Amino acid sequence: MLLFNPARFALLAFAVSSVSCAAPSAQDTSGAPYPGRAGASPVAAADRVALFGDMHIHTMYSHDAFMGTVRTTPDDAYRYARGEAIPHPSGESIRLSGAPLDFLAVTDHAEYLGALAALIDPSSPTYGHPLTEDLFSGEGRDARARLGALSRLRELGRAGDPINGPEVRASAWQRVIEAAERHNDPGRFTALIGYEYTMGVGGRHVHRNVIFRASEAPEVPFSSLDGDPEDLWTWLDGLREEGIEALAMPHNMNQSDGLAFPDRETWKGAEIDAEFAAKRIRNEPVAEISQQKGTSEVHPSLSPNDEWADFQIVQYYLDRVNNTDPISVFKGGYWRDALLTGLEMEERLGVNPYALGAVGSSDSHVSAGSYEEDNRFTSRTNTPQARGSAYGEEDGGWENFWTPRQATHGTGGLAGVWAGENTRAAIFDALKRRESFATSGTRIRVRFFGGFGLDEAVAEAADPIAAAYEVGVPMGGDLEGGSDGAPSFLVWALRDPENAWLQRAQVIKGWLENGETKERVYDVVCSDGLEPDPETHLCSDNGAQVNLDDCSISRDKGAVELRTTWTDPDFDPGLRSFYYVRVLENPTCRWSTWDALSLGIEPNPDLHATHQERAWSSPIWYTP
């Protein structure tokens, strides 16, 4: 079998010719034209392009990154995203091996924003604060001492100490905004203004990132010290009335221990009603389902019949004292489960709070995302031993090695959007209409359309994409009942030219039947001339292999492009349902295996040696 090493090969040219003349009715009138395009005609929907970016990056203005010795700034984060090299806390230089990103948002924690960075800034009113000694003395470099300093920071903040005062936070926030303004280059690179709202309940993550549509932003961001997520949504509604558009994106739901997607009770202890549900979906149209701390698409215990569910699953949860039942811990913490719960809540309340699109991002705390498996870096101690992918001399081998929890982390995901142009407004509006997709770090392009009679319209059209927009709806859209027959779907995926070939594309369906939620995975198009089995609806394995001696992969298996129209064979017009696409690449080496290869040792047996990188579309919903 022929073998191919993806780290040493890249296509020099890559073009997508799936768009051309669009129907006049399919116009994207959302984004304002950027400078130099005043008076330009609206971009046709069929001419939208796939843009890739990261909306979850931390710099020295986040207190946890600062305590990890990060001293890089938002300016550095944007430079890295645009392809430049920047310093890592370890002293190394880090840089993307592949193409630059199309967009980036720096999302430093609103809580204690810039408080620690201000301690070393002579222009800050808190320069020389007593806490400085705790952080920068010899003892302050110890991990335990840094945690103590964080506790002290929180105490001081609650006591009204100026270390976390409005002047410090407003100054840091203004620097974040100014950096975004400096690096925003409409049409070429988009620097989005944003921050992270970081609420913790007993250590459990109820986090979200807040992204602004334009240059307008409040004087200081709303943090978890100001209120819970419902209060955040109220604040966002208020900003909208003032003409400031923003949205929130939940993330790291897999470490919420079920708190991310409640179905009966709010965080205040009140019963969830239609008003609460409407406020949530109005302000949170998408969720971040792939990042360094694992994927939040699905958990094997929630979807035992999905053989691809065990992908980048973080093997721990946070509230170990109170949570003893794994199912109850994971339920309410994963995207697919939330999509299913949303169908039930819509039936009960008349509003679906979890009609969520999908994005990915990194959650990197070193001003840079390591999306590439053979170019992995982590925080501060950036060694294979610290990452859990190699044993130390004192271990003497894997038998005596304790695998740290961060070894189950991934490299970080990417957000994809279909936008008319590379501008803040166009990217934001793509998120609002949920024409977005997530990847595990690879740059697979995914398109997904649904509609009644869409298969015939696409087959007869000179421009299938324009026809799909005219006859159906794209990912993130809604289909209403009333038409005869079952809906058809156009599934299209294009390979990342710097990564593995595509193995299969799947449609995941969820529905509500007699008050019970159900799901099924359908393989709808296979590579290598294979066809889904008519009974199981699954593709046979295409035989793609990975050589663990050098991480080379099969060169004669897989597809550059997967495309098909698919009609739901089990459609019931009376049942609420959703559909989304998942695209899988051929197997490749996981980052931990690349680490082991570089050291000439066997991969950590506690970890998957290979995995299948993937992409997920936002869903399409059907309402009877």
C-alpha positions in Angstrom: 0.0 0.0 0.0 1.3 3.5 -0.8 1.9 5.7 2.1 1.9 9.5 2.5 3.3 11.8 5.1 1.0 14.8 5.5 3.5 16.8 7.5 5.8 17.0 4.5 3.3 17.5 1.7 1.0 20.5 0.9 -1.0 21.3 -2.2 0.4 24.5 -3.7 -2.9 25.5 -5.2 -6.5 24.9 -4.0 -9.6 26.2 -5.7 -13.3 25.7 -5.2 -15.4 26.0 -8.3 -18.8 25.2 -6.7 -20.2 28.7 -7.0 -21.2 30.8 -10.0 -24.3 32.8 -11.0 -26.8 32.9 -8.2 -30.5 33.4 -8.4 -31.4 37.1 -7.9 -33.5 36.2 -4.9 -30.6 34.6 -3.0 -28.9 37.8 -1.8 -26.9 38.3 1.4 -27.8 41.8 2.5 -26.5 41.5 6.0 -23.0 42.9 6.2 -22.1 46.5 5.6 -19.6 47.0 2.9 -16.0 47.4 4.1 -13.8 50.4 3.2 -13.1 50.5 -0.6 -16.3 48.8 -1.3 -18.8 51.6 -0.7 -21.9 51.1 -2.7 -20.9 47.5 -3.6 -23.8 45.2 -4.5 -24.9 42.7 -1.9 -23.0 39.4 -2.2 -25.1 36.6 -3.6 -25.7 33.8 -1.1 -24.3 31.2 -3.5 -21.0 33.2 -3.6 -20.4 33.0 0.1 -17.0 31.5 0.9 -15.7 29.4 3.7 -13.6 31.3 6.2 -11.7 29.7 9.1 -10.9 31.3 12.4 -10.5 31.0 16.2 -12.8 32.8 18.6 -11.3 31.7 21.9 -7.8 32.9 22.6 -6.3 34.1 25.9 -3.3 36.4 26.4 -1.5 37.9 29.4 -4.6 39.9 30.3 -6.2 36.7 31.5 -5.2 36.0 35.1 -4.7 32.3 34.6 -2.6 32.8 31.5 -0.5 35.4 33.3 0.2 33.1 36.2 1.3 30.5 33.6 4.1 33.1 32.8 2.4 34.2 29.5 3.6 37.7 28.6 2.3 37.9 25.1 -0.4 40.4 24.2 -3.5 40.6 21.9 -1.2 42.1 19.3 0.9 38.9 19.4 -2.2 36.8 19.1 -3.3 38.5 15.9 0.3 38.4 14.5 0.3 34.6 15.1 -3.1 34.2 13.5 -1.8 36.0 10.4 1.2 33.6 10.1 3.9 35.3 12.1 6.1 33.7 14.8 5.6 34.7 18.4 7.3 33.7 21.7 6.0 30.8 23.9 6.4 30.9 27.7 8.9 28.1 27.4 11.2 30.4 25.4 10.6 28.7 22.1 9.2 30.4 19.1 5.8 29.1 17.8 4.3 29.6 14.4 1.6 28.0 12.2 2.9 25.5 9.8 -0.1 25.8 7.5 -2.1 28.8 6.2 -2.9 31.8 8.3 -6.4 32.2 9.8 -9.1 34.3 8.2 -10.3 35.7 11.5 -9.6 35.7 15.2 -11.1 37.0 18.5 -9.0 37.5 21.6 -11.3 36.5 24.5 -9.5 37.2 27.7 -11.4 36.5 30.9 -13.6 39.4 32.0 -13.1 38.4 35.6 -9.9 40.2 36.8 -9.3 41.4 33.3 -5.8 42.8 33.2 -5.5 42.8 37.0 -2.2 40.8 37.1 -0.7 42.4 34.0 -1.2 45.8 35.6 1.0 44.9 38.5 4.1 45.0 36.2 2.9 48.1 34.2 4.5 51.3 35.6 1.6 53.4 34.3 -1.0 51.4 36.2 -2.4 52.7 39.5 -1.8 49.2 41.0 1.9 49.0 40.0 3.9 47.8 43.0 0.8 46.3 44.8 1.6 44.0 47.7 0.4 41.0 45.8 3.2 41.5 43.3 5.7 40.0 45.8 3.5 36.9 46.1 3.6 36.4 42.3 7.2 37.4 41.5 9.3 36.2 44.4 11.1 32.9 44.1 8.3 31.1 45.9 5.8 32.8 43.6 7.0 30.7 40.7 5.8 27.6 42.4 2.4 26.3 41.2 1.0 26.1 44.7 2.1 29.6 45.4 0.5 30.8 42.2 -2.8 29.2 43.2 -2.5 31.0 46.6 -2.0 34.2 44.8 -5.1 33.6 42.7 -7.2 33.0 45.9 -5.7 36.2 47.3 -6.7 38.1 44.1 -10.3 36.9 44.5 -10.4 38.0 48.1 -9.0 41.4 47.3 -11.5 41.8 44.4 -14.4 41.0 46.6 -13.2 43.4 49.2 -13.1 46.3 46.6 -9.4 46.5 46.4 -8.3 48.6 43.4 -6.4 45.6 42.0 -9.7 44.6 40.3 -11.2 48.1 40.2 -13.0 49.6 37.2 -10.0 51.7 36.2 -7.8 48.6 35.8 -10.4 46.5 34.0 -11.4 49.4 31.7 -7.8 50.1 30.8 -7.2 46.4 29.8 -10.4 46.2 27.9 -9.5 49.3 25.9 -6.2 47.7 25.0 -7.9 44.6 23.8 -10.2 46.8 21.6 -7.4 48.9 20.3 -5.4 45.7 19.3 -8.4 44.4 17.4 -8.8 47.8 15.6 -5.1 47.8 14.7 -5.2 44.3 13.1 -8.6 44.4 11.6 -8.1 44.4 7.8 -11.5 44.1 6.1 -11.4 41.8 3.1 -8.2 40.2 4.2 -8.2 39.4 7.9 -10.9 40.1 10.6 -10.1 40.9 14.2 -13.2 40.5 16.2 -13.7 42.2 19.5 -14.6 39.8 22.3 -14.1 38.4 25.8 -14.8 35.4 27.9 -17.5 35.3 30.6 -16.3 32.7 33.0 -18.8 31.5 35.6 -17.9 28.5 37.7 -20.3 26.5 39.9 -18.4 24.4 42.3 -15.6 24.3 39.8 -17.9 23.3 37.0 -17.7 25.3 33.8 -20.6 27.5 32.7 -18.5 29.6 30.4 -19.2 31.5 27.2 -17.5 33.8 24.9 -19.0 37.1 23.9 -18.4 38.4 20.4 -19.3 41.9 19.1 -20.4 42.7 15.6 -18.6 45.9 15.0 -16.2 48.4 16.7 -18.8 49.6 19.2 -18.4 48.0 22.6 -19.3 48.9 26.2 -16.8 50.5 28.6 -16.3 47.3 30.5 -17.4 43.8 29.8 -20.1 42.0 31.9 -18.5 39.2 34.0 -19.7 36.4 36.2 -19.0 38.7 39.1 -21.9 40.8 37.8 -24.4 38.0 37.4 -25.3 34.6 36.0 -25.7 33.8 32.3 -29.4 34.9 32.3 -28.2 38.3 33.6 -25.6 38.3 30.8 -28.4 37.8 28.2 -30.4 40.7 29.8 -27.2 42.9 29.5 -26.8 41.8 25.8 -30.5 42.7 25.2 -29.8 46.1 26.7 -26.8 46.7 24.5 -28.8 45.8 21.5 -31.3 48.5 22.3 -28.4 50.9 22.4 -27.3 49.8 18.9 -24.4 47.5 20.1 -24.8 44.0 18.6 -23.2 41.1 20.4 -23.8 37.4 20.9 -22.6 34.8 23.4 -21.3 31.2 22.7 -21.3 28.5 25.4 -18.1 26.4 25.4 -16.4 23.7 27.4 -19.8 22.2 28.0 -18.2 18.8 28.5 -16.8 20.1 31.8 -20.1 21.7 33.0 -21.1 18.4 34.7 -24.6 18.9 33.2 -25.0 22.5 34.0 -24.5 23.9 30.4 -28.0 22.9 29.1 -30.6 22.7 31.9 -34.0 21.5 30.9 -36.2 22.4 34.0 -34.5 24.8 36.3 -32.5 28.0 35.8 -29.3 28.8 37.5 -31.4 31.0 39.9 -33.5 28.0 40.8 -36.6 29.2 39.0 -38.6 27.0 36.6 -37.5 27.4 32.9 -40.3 29.1 31.0 -40.8 30.3 27.4 -39.4 33.8 28.2 -36.1 32.2 29.5 -35.9 29.9 26.5 -36.5 32.8 24.1 -33.9 35.0 25.8 -31.3 32.3 25.6 -31.6 31.4 21.9 -31.9 35.1 21.0 -28.5 35.7 22.5 -26.7 32.3 22.0 -27.3 31.0 18.5 -24.2 28.8 18.3 -22.1 26.7 20.6 -18.3 25.9 20.6 -18.2 22.1 20.4 -14.5 21.4 19.7 -11.5 22.9 21.6 -8.3 21.9 23.4 -10.2 20.6 26.4 -12.0 17.9 24.3 -15.1 17.8 22.1 -18.6 18.5 23.3 -20.5 17.1 20.4 -21.5 13.8 22.0 -20.5 11.4 24.7 -20.4 7.5 24.3 -22.5 7.0 27.4 -25.2 9.3 26.0 -25.0 7.8 22.5 -23.9 4.2 22.9 -24.9 3.3 19.3 -22.6 5.9 17.7 -19.3 4.2 17.1 -17.6 7.5 16.3 -18.7 9.2 19.6 -15.4 8.4 21.4 -13.4 11.3 19.9 -11.3 13.6 22.1 -13.4 12.7 25.1 -11.8 14.2 28.3 -11.7 11.4 30.7 -12.7 13.3 33.9 -15.4 15.5 35.3 -15.0 18.3 37.8 -17.3 17.9 40.7 -16.1 14.5 41.9 -17.6 14.8 45.3 -21.3 15.3 44.4 -21.4 13.5 41.1 -21.3 9.7 41.2 -23.5 8.8 38.3 -21.7 9.3 35.0 -24.9 9.5 32.9 -26.3 12.4 35.1 -22.9 14.1 34.9 -22.7 14.0 31.1 -26.4 14.7 30.3 -26.8 18.4 29.9 -23.1 18.8 29.0 -23.0 17.8 25.3 -24.3 19.5 22.1 -26.2 16.6 20.6 -28.0 15.9 23.9 -28.9 19.6 24.0 -30.3 19.5 20.5 -32.5 16.6 21.5 -33.6 18.3 24.7 -34.4 21.4 22.7 -37.0 19.4 20.7 -38.7 18.3 23.9 -38.6 21.9 25.3 -40.1 23.3 22.1 -42.9 20.9 22.3 -43.5 21.9 26.0 -42.7 25.6 25.9 -43.2 26.6 22.3 -39.6 27.8 22.1 -36.4 25.8 21.5 -33.6 27.3 23.5 -31.1 24.8 22.1 -31.4 25.4 18.4 -27.7 25.8 18.3 -25.3 26.0 15.4 -21.7 24.7 15.7 -18.3 26.3 15.9 -14.9 25.2 17.1 -12.0 27.1 18.6 -8.9 26.5 20.6 -9.2 28.0 24.2 -5.5 28.4 24.1 -3.9 30.3 26.9 -0.6 31.2 25.2 -2.0 33.7 22.6 -1.8 31.0 19.9 -3.8 27.9 19.0 -1.9 24.7 18.1 -4.4 23.3 15.6 -1.9 21.0 13.9 -1.3 17.6 15.4 2.5 17.5 14.5 3.0 21.0 15.8 1.5 20.7 19.3 2.3 23.1 22.1 0.8 23.6 25.5 1.2 26.1 28.3 4.4 27.0 30.2 6.2 23.6 30.5 6.0 22.7 26.8 7.5 19.2 26.9 6.1 15.8 25.9 6.6 14.6 29.5 4.5 17.4 30.8 1.8 16.8 28.2 1.6 13.1 29.1 2.8 11.8 25.8 6.3 10.7 27.0 7.6 9.2 30.3 10.5 10.7 32.2 13.8 9.1 33.2 12.5 8.5 36.7 9.5 6.5 35.3 11.6 4.1 33.4 8.8 3.2 31.0 5.0 3.4 30.6 4.4 0.8 33.4 5.2 3.3 36.1 3.8 6.4 34.3 0.7 8.2 35.6 -1.0 9.8 32.6 -2.1 13.4 33.4 -5.6 14.5 32.5 -4.4 17.1 30.0 -3.1 14.2 27.9 -6.7 13.6 26.9 -7.0 17.2 25.5 -6.9 17.9 21.8 -4.9 20.4 19.8 -7.9 22.8 19.5 -10.7 23.3 17.0 -11.5 25.9 14.3 -14.6 27.8 13.5 -15.9 27.9 9.9 -18.4 30.3 8.5 -20.0 30.8 5.1 -19.8 34.5 4.6 -20.1 36.9 1.7 -16.8 38.7 2.6 -14.1 38.6 5.3 -15.5 41.4 7.5 -16.8 41.6 11.1 -20.4 42.1 10.0 -20.4 39.3 7.5 -18.8 36.8 9.9 -21.1 37.9 12.8 -24.2 37.6 10.6 -23.1 34.1 9.5 -23.0 33.1 13.2 -26.4 34.7 13.8 -28.0 32.7 11.0 -26.0 29.6 12.1 -24.4 29.1 8.7 -21.3 28.0 10.6 -19.5 24.7 11.1 -16.8 23.3 13.5 -13.7 21.3 12.9 -11.3 19.5 15.1 -8.5 21.7 13.8 -8.5 20.5 10.2 -9.8 22.8 7.4 -12.5 20.7 5.8 -15.1 22.7 4.0 -18.6 21.6 4.7 -21.9 22.6 3.1 -25.3 21.3 4.0 -28.8 22.2 2.6 -32.2 20.8 3.1 -35.5 21.2 1.4 -38.5 19.5 -0.2 -37.8 18.6 -3.8 -34.2 19.8 -3.3 -32.7 16.6 -4.9 -34.5 17.2 -8.2 -33.7 20.9 -8.2 -30.0 20.3 -7.6 -29.8 17.6 -10.2 -31.2 19.8 -12.9 -29.4 23.0 -12.0 -26.4 24.4 -13.8 -25.4 25.9 -10.4 -26.4 23.4 -7.6 -25.4 25.7 -4.8 -27.6 28.6 -6.0 -30.4 26.1 -6.6 -30.0 24.8 -3.0 -30.3 28.3 -1.6 -33.4 29.0 -3.7 -35.3 25.7 -3.1 -34.1 24.9 0.4 -32.3 26.3 3.4 -28.6 26.1 4.4 -27.2 24.7 7.6 -28.8 26.6 10.5 -32.1 26.9 8.7 -35.6 25.6 9.5 -37.9 23.5 7.4 -41.7 23.6 8.0 -44.1 20.7 7.3 -46.8 20.8 4.8 -45.0 19.5 1.7 -45.6 16.0 0.3 -42.8 13.5 0.8 -39.6 13.5 2.8 -37.1 16.3 2.7 -33.9 15.9 0.7 -30.4 17.1 1.7 -27.4 18.2 -0.2 -24.2 17.1 1.6 -20.9 18.5 0.3 -17.4 18.3 1.9 -14.0 19.2 0.5 -10.7 17.9 1.9 -8.1 20.1 3.7 -5.3 19.9 1.2 -2.7 19.8 4.0 -4.3 16.9 5.9 -5.7 13.5 5.3 -8.3 12.5 2.6 -11.9 12.2 3.5 -13.4 8.8 4.4 -17.1 9.3 4.9 -19.9 11.9 5.4 -22.7 11.2 7.8 -26.0 12.7 8.6 -27.0 12.6 12.3 -30.7 12.7 12.9 -32.5 13.4 16.1 -36.2 13.4 16.6 -39.0 13.5 19.2 -41.5 10.6 19.2 -44.2 10.1 21.8 -42.4 12.4 24.2 -39.1 10.4 23.8 -36.0 11.7 22.1 -34.2 9.4 19.6 -31.2 9.6 17.3 -29.6 7.7 14.4 -26.4 8.0 12.4 -26.6 7.5 8.7 -23.5 7.3 6.5 -24.7 9.0 3.3 -21.6 9.1 1.1 -18.5 6.9 1.3 -15.1 7.2 -0.3 -13.4 4.8 -2.7 -16.5 3.8 -4.6 -18.1 2.2 -1.5 -21.9 2.5 -0.8 -23.7 2.7 2.5 -25.3 -0.7 3.4 -29.1 -0.4 2.8 -29.9 -2.0 6.1 -27.4 -0.5 8.5 -26.9 2.7 6.5 -23.1 2.4 7.2 -20.1 2.5 4.9 -17.6 -0.3 5.0 -14.1 0.6 6.2 -12.1 1.9 3.2 -8.9 0.3 4.5 -6.9 3.4 5.1 -3.9 2.8 7.4 -1.4 4.7 9.5 2.2 3.6 9.9 3.1 4.3 13.5 6.8 4.0 12.7 6.7 7.4 10.9 3.0 8.5 11.0 2.7 8.2 7.2 -0.8 7.4 6.0 -2.4 5.7 3.0 -2.1 7.7 -0.1 -4.4 5.6 -2.3 -7.5 5.7 0.0 -10.0 8.4 0.7 -11.6 11.2 -1.3 -10.8 14.9 -2.1 -14.5 15.6 -2.3 -17.6 13.9 -0.9 -20.9 15.0 -2.3 -24.4 13.6 -2.5 -28.1 14.3 -2.1 -29.8 12.2 0.5 -33.5 11.7 1.4 -34.4 10.6 4.9 -35.7 7.0 4.5 -37.4 7.0 7.9 -39.1 10.4 7.7 -42.3 10.9 9.6 -43.9 14.3 8.8 -45.5 14.5 12.2 -42.3 14.4 14.3 -40.0 17.3 15.3 -36.5 16.6 14.1 -33.0 17.9 13.3 -30.2 16.9 11.0 -26.6 17.7 10.9 -23.5 16.5 9.0 -20.4 15.0 10.4 -17.4 14.4 8.0 -14.6 12.1 8.9 -11.1 12.0 7.5 -9.0 8.9 7.1 -7.1 7.9 10.3 -4.0 10.0 11.2 -1.5 10.1 14.1 -2.7 11.9 17.2 -0.5 14.6 18.6 0.7 12.3 21.4 1.9 9.8 18.9 3.8 12.5 17.0 5.5 13.3 20.3 6.5 9.7 20.9 7.8 9.4 17.4 10.0 12.4 17.9 11.6 10.8 21.0 11.8 7.3 19.5 9.5 5.7 22.1 6.3 3.7 21.9 3.1 5.9 22.2 1.4 6.2 25.5 -0.8 3.0 25.8 -3.4 5.0 27.8 -4.1 7.2 24.8 -5.4 6.6 21.3 -2.5 6.3 18.9 -4.5 7.5 15.9 -7.8 9.3 15.4 -10.1 10.6 12.7 -10.2 14.3 12.5 -13.6 15.7 11.5 -15.9 18.5 10.8 -19.5 19.2 11.9 -22.1 21.3 10.2 -24.8 23.3 12.1 -28.1 21.5 12.0 -31.2 22.0 9.9 -34.5 21.7 11.9 -37.8 20.3 10.8 -41.0 21.4 12.4 -44.3 19.6 11.6 
